[in-house]
Amino acid sequence: MTGAVQYPVFTPESAVGHRRAAAVAAASARAAMRLLTATRVSGQENVPDRPVVFAPYHASRLDPVTVGLAVWDLGRMPHFLAKDSLFIGPLGRLLKAMGQIPVLRASAHAGDSLQYGKQALEAGESVVIYPQGTLTKDPELWPQPAKTGAARLAIESGAPVVPIAHWGLDPVLPVRGKVPRPRPLSTVRVSIGRPLEPPAPAVSAGHSGPHQTRRFADRITAAIAAELAVLRETELPERFRTDLDTQENP
C-alpha cells in the first residue's frame, strides 16, 4: 500500500471474492448497456489459454464497460489498471472488491501498478491496460501512440498482448461526451485480435530496454488500429503499417 491507496492481493482465496463481486457488477452493467445499445463480439478464438495482457482501444468513457463485459464473457476476470481517482466512494469500493489495480499518475509510485499487474499474471489472472492511457484525441478517432506500460508489462512478464478494438460507441457516448444517449437499435462491434508475443527482455534482471519497449508499444498500437480498420471498413492508415509488419529479432 502507498499512502491511502490499497493495492489488490492475488491469491486463490482473493480470486473467489474478486469474481463474486465482478459477477454482480457484470449483471448490472449488462442490463444497463442493453438499454443503450447492442454489442457483438468477434475473435474470441484468438485468446490463448493462459494469462494475457488485454490492450484495448480507448475512445469513449463507456468502453471500459464494453471491454470488461467482453473479457468476462471469455471466462476471464478482467483486472484493469485504472487511475487512482476512481478508487473513492461507492465506485472505489466496487473496484477494490473486484481486484482492480490503481495507477498513481504523475507520482513516484506510478510504476507500482505494473508490479501488481505482474503479480496478477503470475497468479494466473489476466490484466487489462489501455496502451494510450487516455481517450484518443486523434481527430479521425484512430489510436494515438501508446505509452510503454502495456509493452513493459508484457515483456517483463512474458505474457502475450491481445489487442481489442471496438466501433459504434460514438453515437451513444462520444469521446468528449459525459451523458450517454440511448441507441438501443444500434450495435457496438468488438474485435479481439491475434495475440502478440513479446520479445525476450533485452537486458538482465527481467527488465526491458527502452528501445525494445518502444518498438513493441508501437506494434501494439498498430495491431489495435488494424482491428479498428476492419470494424470501420476502411484502409489502415499508412503510419501504422510499418509497425504492424515489424518483427522483433529473437
Buried (B, 14 or more C-beta within 10 A) or exposed (E): EEEEBBBBBBEEEBBEBBBEBBEEBBEEBBEEBEEBBBBEBBBEEBBEEEBBBBBBBBBBBBBBBBBBBBBBBBEBBBBBBBEBEBBEEEEBEBBBBBBBBBBBEEEEBEEBBBEBBBBBBEBEBBBBBBBBBEBBEBEEBBBBEBBBBBBBBBBBBBBBBBBBBBBBBBBBBBBEBEEBEEBEEBEBBBBBBBBBEBBEBBEEEEEBEEEBBBBBBBBBBBBBBBBBBBBBEEEBEEEBBEBBEEEBEE
